[in-house]
């Protein structure tokens, strides 16, 4: 890879790693069809789901970004 590509990928990984370390989980709403009778009656339910981001994932991303910046600086 060329130096500018390594720099961009390294910075992106660092930013993603910091965001993952600061923002430990996120929630989203999913709409599910509970009952559907021949398109006449349709009952839907909104369920809130939560996804947690492991801190190790943020740390690995941050470390990989720093490593890419070091490699790009040596080229």
C-alpha positions in Angstrom: 0.0 0.0 0.0 1.0 3.6 -0.6 1.8 6.0 2.2 -1.4 8.1 1.9 -3.6 5.1 1.9 -2.0 3.8 5.1 -2.4 7.2 6.7 -6.1 7.4 5.9 -6.8 3.9 7.1 -4.8 4.5 10.2 -6.6 7.7 11.1 -10.0 6.0 10.4 -9.1 3.1 12.7 -8.0 5.5 15.5 -11.2 7.4 15.3 -13.3 4.2 15.3 -11.3 2.9 18.3 -11.8 6.1 20.3 -15.5 6.1 19.5 -15.8 2.4 20.5 -14.1 3.1 23.8 -16.2 6.1 24.6 -19.6 4.8 23.3 -19.9 1.4 24.9 -23.3 0.4 23.6 -26.1 1.6 21.3 -29.8 0.8 21.0 -32.0 0.7 18.0 -35.7 0.0 17.3 -36.8 -2.9 15.2 -40.4 -3.3 13.9 -41.7 -6.8 13.7 -44.9 -8.1 12.3 -46.7 -10.0 15.1 -49.9 -10.9 13.4 -50.8 -10.8 9.7 -54.3 -12.1 8.6 -54.6 -12.0 4.8 -53.4 -8.4 4.6 -56.6 -7.3 6.4 -55.3 -7.2 9.9 -51.7 -6.4 10.5 -50.3 -6.0 14.0 -46.7 -4.8 14.4 -44.6 -4.4 17.5 -41.6 -2.1 18.0 -38.9 -3.8 20.0 -35.9 -1.9 21.3 -32.6 -3.8 21.0 -29.3 -3.0 22.5 -25.8 -3.9 21.1 -22.8 -3.6 23.3 -19.3 -2.9 21.9 -16.5 -4.8 23.8 -13.8 -2.4 25.0 -11.2 -4.8 23.6 -12.5 -4.1 20.1 -11.9 -0.4 20.6 -8.5 -1.0 22.0 -7.5 -3.3 19.1 -8.7 -0.8 16.5 -6.9 2.0 18.2 -3.6 0.0 18.4 -3.9 -1.1 14.7 -4.4 2.5 13.7 -1.4 3.7 15.6 0.6 0.8 14.1 -0.4 1.8 10.6 0.6 5.4 11.2 4.0 4.3 12.4 4.5 2.1 9.3 3.4 4.9 7.1 5.8 7.3 8.8 8.7 5.0 8.1 8.0 4.7 4.4 
